[in-house]
């Protein structure tokens, strides 16, 4: 993966994915002592960054592979992206998801015409089901993260940031399987090795974090989390993202469930941005002051916004606006 190959990916997916906007955040800037901008992949088609990697991978399929169809495992967003791209390209898609998949994401997958296999109480159960489908039907497997073409697709976010944000110092990126942060880190560091990349994981979805501590990919228990888009293992046979994250990401931080909920409420209350839990962990890290940020120009990737209205309202009502209390601000409730 080079800047040239990621630029080629950008051109290839231009008819499917869109360039997402960047907005400033005054309150986060005050909290961080830095210039903070939010990269809103929550406004991407399908509601998350995942469509970039899915499009890059599926556009590279041979005619024979397209005719047979594709299969993917997902906690929701990747499945929705694969189903969307498959519908555009006229490819049959089978999506395997765990039983706890968000109903909003499940309905979106169904609306794009994909076959859904609801399997197991964990992401790993759904992944095993997807591998069985691949073996039995001979379908092309569209991996959610551990694939060079998928990583290149996610890296196109880095190209957009380099064009949209001058004098970029730091990029803060949600971290799960590592495809998103690997692509972005490869892109921005190919342009300027001095750009710092910070990965943010949920405490309850930290397999990559613990694998890095162990020095190898491991399995690690994952309790339920509001950041369910970050759930799932990285694969004991991980070929690409573990090494890329290990070598390219400068800092790793964790955020807890209450901090993520606050970040979701913050995005909605202060910026009218709908961010799902997994998409808001970068905001959570800044609100909780999890890393040194003073004097920097920071881009925070808000990676997805697929959350139901009832769930969003529940979070907002339960959290309130503690970031305003911290700064002595008042809120007109109207």
C-alpha positions as CSV (number, residue, x, y, z in Angstrom):
1,X,0.0,0.0,0.0
2,X,1.4,3.3,-1.1
3,X,0.0,6.8,-1.6
4,X,-0.3,6.0,-5.3
5,X,-2.4,2.8,-4.7
6,X,-4.6,4.5,-2.1
7,X,-5.1,7.4,-4.6
8,X,-6.1,4.8,-7.2
9,X,-8.6,3.4,-4.6
10,X,-10.0,6.8,-4.2
11,X,-10.6,7.2,-7.9
12,X,-12.1,3.7,-8.1
13,X,-14.7,4.2,-5.4
14,X,-15.6,7.8,-6.3
15,X,-18.9,6.7,-7.9
16,X,-20.0,4.8,-4.8
17,X,-18.6,6.5,-1.7
18,X,-18.7,10.3,-1.1
19,X,-16.2,12.8,0.3
20,X,-17.4,13.5,3.8
21,X,-17.2,16.9,5.5
22,X,-15.0,18.2,8.3
23,X,-16.4,20.6,10.9
24,X,-14.8,22.4,13.8
25,X,-15.6,21.9,17.4
26,X,-15.2,24.9,19.7
27,X,-16.0,23.0,22.9
28,X,-13.6,20.2,22.2
29,X,-11.0,22.8,21.2
30,X,-11.4,24.4,24.6
31,X,-11.3,21.1,26.4
32,X,-8.2,19.9,24.5
33,X,-6.3,23.2,24.2
34,X,-6.1,22.4,20.5
35,X,-7.7,23.0,17.1
36,X,-10.2,20.1,16.8
37,X,-12.0,19.1,13.7
38,X,-14.5,16.2,13.2
39,X,-14.3,14.1,10.1
40,X,-17.9,13.0,9.6
41,X,-17.9,9.5,8.2
42,X,-21.3,9.3,9.9
43,X,-22.6,11.1,6.8
44,X,-21.1,8.6,4.4
45,X,-23.5,6.6,2.3
46,X,-24.6,3.6,4.4
47,X,-23.9,5.7,7.5
48,X,-20.3,4.6,8.0
49,X,-16.8,4.5,6.5
50,X,-17.2,0.8,5.7
51,X,-18.5,1.4,2.2
52,X,-15.1,2.6,1.1
53,X,-13.3,-0.7,1.8
54,X,-16.2,-2.8,0.6
55,X,-16.4,-0.9,-2.7
56,X,-12.6,-1.1,-3.2
57,X,-12.6,-4.9,-2.6
58,X,-15.7,-5.7,-4.6
59,X,-14.8,-3.6,-7.6
60,X,-11.7,-5.8,-7.9
61,X,-13.7,-9.1,-8.2
62,X,-13.4,-11.1,-11.3
63,X,-16.4,-11.7,-13.5
64,X,-16.5,-15.3,-12.2
65,X,-16.4,-14.2,-8.6
66,X,-19.2,-11.7,-9.2
67,X,-21.3,-14.4,-10.8
68,X,-20.9,-16.7,-7.8
69,X,-21.6,-14.0,-5.2
70,X,-20.0,-12.8,-2.0
71,X,-20.3,-13.5,1.7
72,X,-19.3,-11.3,4.7
73,X,-19.4,-11.4,8.5
74,X,-20.4,-8.2,10.3
75,X,-21.5,-6.6,13.5
76,X,-23.7,-4.4,11.2
77,X,-21.9,-1.6,9.3
78,X,-19.7,-3.8,7.1
79,X,-22.6,-6.0,6.3
80,X,-24.7,-2.9,5.3
81,X,-21.8,-1.6,3.1
82,X,-21.3,-5.0,1.4
83,X,-25.1,-5.3,0.8
84,X,-25.2,-1.8,-0.6
85,X,-22.3,-2.2,-3.0
86,X,-23.5,-5.7,-4.0
87,X,-26.9,-4.2,-4.9
88,X,-25.3,-1.5,-7.1
89,X,-23.0,-4.0,-8.9
90,X,-25.7,-6.7,-9.3
91,X,-23.9,-9.2,-7.1
92,X,-25.7,-11.7,-4.7
93,X,-24.6,-11.1,-1.1
94,X,-24.9,-13.2,2.0
95,X,-24.3,-11.4,5.3
96,X,-23.7,-13.3,8.6
97,X,-24.4,-11.3,11.8
98,X,-24.6,-12.2,15.5
99,X,-28.0,-12.3,17.2
100,X,-27.4,-9.0,19.0
101,X,-26.9,-7.0,15.8
102,X,-28.5,-3.5,15.9
103,X,-32.0,-3.7,14.4
104,X,-31.3,-0.5,12.4
105,X,-28.4,-2.1,10.7
106,X,-30.1,-5.4,10.2
107,X,-33.1,-3.7,8.5
108,X,-30.7,-1.7,6.2
109,X,-29.0,-4.9,5.2
110,X,-32.3,-6.5,4.4
111,X,-33.5,-3.5,2.4
112,X,-30.5,-3.9,0.1
113,X,-31.6,-7.4,-0.8
114,X,-28.9,-9.4,0.9
115,X,-29.5,-12.9,2.4
116,X,-29.1,-12.7,6.1
117,X,-27.7,-15.4,8.3
118,X,-28.4,-14.6,12.0
119,X,-26.0,-16.8,13.9
120,X,-24.7,-17.0,17.5
121,X,-24.4,-14.9,20.6
122,X,-20.9,-13.6,19.6
123,X,-19.2,-12.1,16.6
124,X,-17.0,-15.1,16.4
125,X,-20.0,-17.4,16.0
126,X,-21.2,-15.3,13.1
127,X,-17.7,-15.3,11.6
128,X,-17.6,-19.1,11.7
129,X,-21.0,-19.3,10.0
130,X,-19.7,-17.0,7.2
131,X,-16.6,-19.1,6.7
132,X,-18.8,-22.2,6.4
133,X,-21.0,-20.5,3.8
134,X,-17.9,-19.6,1.9
135,X,-16.7,-23.2,1.9
136,X,-20.0,-24.7,1.0
137,X,-21.0,-22.2,-1.8
138,X,-17.6,-21.1,-3.1
139,X,-18.4,-17.4,-2.6
140,X,-15.8,-14.6,-2.5
141,X,-15.1,-13.5,1.1
142,X,-15.3,-9.8,1.8
143,X,-13.3,-9.4,4.9
144,X,-14.3,-6.5,7.2
145,X,-10.7,-5.4,7.8
146,X,-7.8,-7.8,7.2
147,X,-7.5,-7.4,3.4
148,X,-5.1,-5.0,1.6
149,X,-7.8,-3.7,-0.7
150,X,-10.2,-3.1,2.1
151,X,-7.5,-1.2,4.0
152,X,-6.7,0.9,0.9
153,X,-10.4,1.8,0.7
154,X,-10.4,3.0,4.3
155,X,-7.2,4.8,3.6
156,X,-9.0,7.2,1.3
157,X,-10.2,9.0,4.4
158,X,-6.6,10.0,5.0
159,X,-6.3,11.5,1.5
160,X,-9.4,13.6,2.2
161,X,-8.0,14.7,5.5
162,X,-4.8,15.8,3.9
163,X,-6.7,18.0,1.5
164,X,-9.2,19.3,4.0
165,X,-7.0,20.1,7.0
166,X,-3.9,22.2,6.7
167,X,-1.0,21.6,9.1
168,X,-2.5,18.4,10.4
169,X,-0.7,17.2,13.6
170,X,-2.8,14.3,14.9
171,X,-5.5,12.0,13.7
172,X,-7.7,10.2,16.3
173,X,-9.3,7.0,14.9
174,X,-11.7,4.4,16.4
175,X,-9.9,1.0,16.7
176,X,-11.3,-2.4,16.4
177,X,-10.1,-4.9,13.8
178,X,-7.7,-2.2,12.6
179,X,-8.6,-1.8,8.9
180,X,-9.7,1.9,9.3
181,X,-6.7,3.0,11.4
182,X,-4.3,1.0,9.3
183,X,-5.4,2.7,6.1
184,X,-5.5,6.2,7.5
185,X,-2.1,5.8,9.2
186,X,-0.5,4.4,6.1
187,X,-1.8,7.3,4.1
188,X,-1.0,10.3,6.4
189,X,2.4,8.9,7.4
190,X,3.4,8.3,3.8
191,X,2.8,12.0,3.3
192,X,4.3,13.1,6.6
193,X,5.8,10.6,9.1
194,X,5.5,13.2,11.8
195,X,1.7,13.1,11.9
196,X,0.6,11.4,15.1
197,X,-2.0,8.6,14.9
198,X,-4.0,7.8,18.1
199,X,-6.2,4.7,18.2
200,X,-9.2,4.7,20.6
201,X,-10.8,1.4,21.7
202,X,-13.8,0.8,23.9
203,X,-12.8,-0.9,27.2
204,X,-15.4,-3.6,26.4
205,X,-14.1,-4.1,22.9
206,X,-10.3,-4.0,23.2
207,X,-9.0,-7.2,21.5
208,X,-6.5,-5.3,19.3
209,X,-5.3,-3.3,22.3
210,X,-4.7,-6.5,24.3
211,X,-3.2,-8.3,21.4
212,X,-0.6,-5.4,21.0
213,X,0.2,-5.8,24.7
214,X,0.7,-9.5,24.2
215,X,2.8,-9.1,21.1
216,X,0.6,-11.3,19.0
217,X,-3.1,-11.7,18.0
218,X,-5.1,-13.2,20.9
219,X,-8.7,-13.9,21.8
220,X,-10.1,-11.7,24.5
221,X,-13.5,-11.7,26.2
222,X,-15.8,-8.9,25.3
223,X,-18.8,-7.8,27.4
224,X,-21.7,-6.0,25.8
225,X,-20.9,-2.4,24.7
226,X,-22.7,0.6,23.4
227,X,-19.8,0.6,20.9
228,X,-20.9,-2.6,19.3
229,X,-19.5,-1.7,15.9
230,X,-16.1,-2.2,17.5
231,X,-16.9,-5.7,18.9
232,X,-15.3,-8.9,17.5
233,X,-11.9,-10.5,17.4
234,X,-9.0,-9.7,15.1
235,X,-8.4,-13.3,14.1
236,X,-5.6,-15.4,15.5
237,X,-4.3,-15.8,11.9
238,X,-4.4,-12.0,11.3
239,X,-2.2,-11.3,8.3
240,X,-2.1,-7.5,7.9
241,X,-3.8,-5.2,10.4
242,X,-2.1,-6.4,13.6
243,X,1.3,-5.6,12.0
244,X,0.2,-2.3,10.5
245,X,-1.4,-1.1,13.8
246,X,1.7,-2.2,15.7
247,X,4.1,-0.4,13.4
248,X,2.1,2.8,12.4
249,X,-0.1,3.8,15.4
250,X,1.7,6.0,17.9
251,X,-0.6,5.8,20.8
252,X,-3.5,3.7,22.1
253,X,-6.2,4.8,24.6
254,X,-9.3,3.2,26.1
255,X,-12.6,4.8,26.9
256,X,-15.4,3.4,29.1
257,X,-19.1,3.0,28.5
258,X,-20.2,6.2,30.4
259,X,-17.6,8.2,28.5
260,X,-18.8,6.8,25.1
261,X,-22.4,7.6,26.0
262,X,-21.4,11.2,26.9
263,X,-19.6,11.5,23.5
264,X,-22.8,10.3,21.7
265,X,-24.8,12.9,23.6
266,X,-22.2,15.6,23.0
267,X,-22.2,15.0,19.2
268,X,-25.9,15.3,19.0
269,X,-26.4,18.1,21.5
270,X,-23.5,20.4,20.4
271,X,-23.1,19.6,16.7
272,X,-26.4,17.9,15.7
273,X,-24.3,15.0,14.5
274,X,-25.7,11.5,15.0
275,X,-22.8,9.3,16.0
276,X,-23.2,5.6,17.1
277,X,-21.1,4.5,20.1
278,X,-18.3,3.0,18.0
279,X,-18.2,6.1,15.9
280,X,-17.9,8.4,18.9
281,X,-15.0,6.9,20.8
282,X,-12.6,9.5,19.5
283,X,-14.8,12.3,20.8
284,X,-14.9,10.4,24.1
285,X,-11.1,10.3,24.3
286,X,-10.9,14.1,23.9
287,X,-13.7,14.8,26.4
288,X,-12.0,12.5,28.9
289,X,-8.6,14.0,28.2
290,X,-7.1,10.6,27.5
291,X,-4.0,11.9,25.6
292,X,-1.8,15.0,25.4
293,X,-3.4,17.4,22.8
294,X,-2.4,20.9,23.7
295,X,-1.3,23.1,20.9
296,X,-2.1,20.5,18.2
297,X,-4.4,20.5,15.1
298,X,-6.4,17.3,15.6
299,X,-8.8,15.5,13.2
300,X,-11.2,13.1,14.9
301,X,-12.8,10.5,12.7
302,X,-16.4,10.0,13.6
303,X,-16.7,6.6,11.9
304,X,-20.4,5.9,11.9
305,X,-23.9,7.1,12.7
306,X,-26.1,4.0,12.5
307,X,-28.1,4.2,15.7
308,X,-31.8,4.0,16.2
309,X,-33.8,7.1,17.3
310,X,-35.0,5.4,20.5
311,X,-31.5,4.4,21.5
312,X,-30.2,7.9,20.7
313,X,-32.9,9.6,22.7
314,X,-32.3,7.3,25.7
315,X,-28.6,8.1,25.7
316,X,-29.2,11.9,25.5
317,X,-31.8,11.8,28.2
318,X,-29.7,9.7,30.6
319,X,-26.4,11.6,30.1
320,X,-27.5,15.3,30.0
321,X,-24.6,17.7,29.2
322,X,-21.8,17.3,31.7
323,X,-19.3,18.9,29.3
324,X,-21.2,22.2,29.7
325,X,-21.1,21.9,33.5
326,X,-17.4,21.4,33.4
327,X,-17.0,24.8,31.6
328,X,-19.5,26.7,33.6
329,X,-21.8,26.9,30.6
330,X,-25.6,27.2,30.8
331,X,-28.1,25.6,28.5
332,X,-31.4,27.0,27.4
333,X,-33.6,24.0,27.4
334,X,-36.3,25.9,25.4
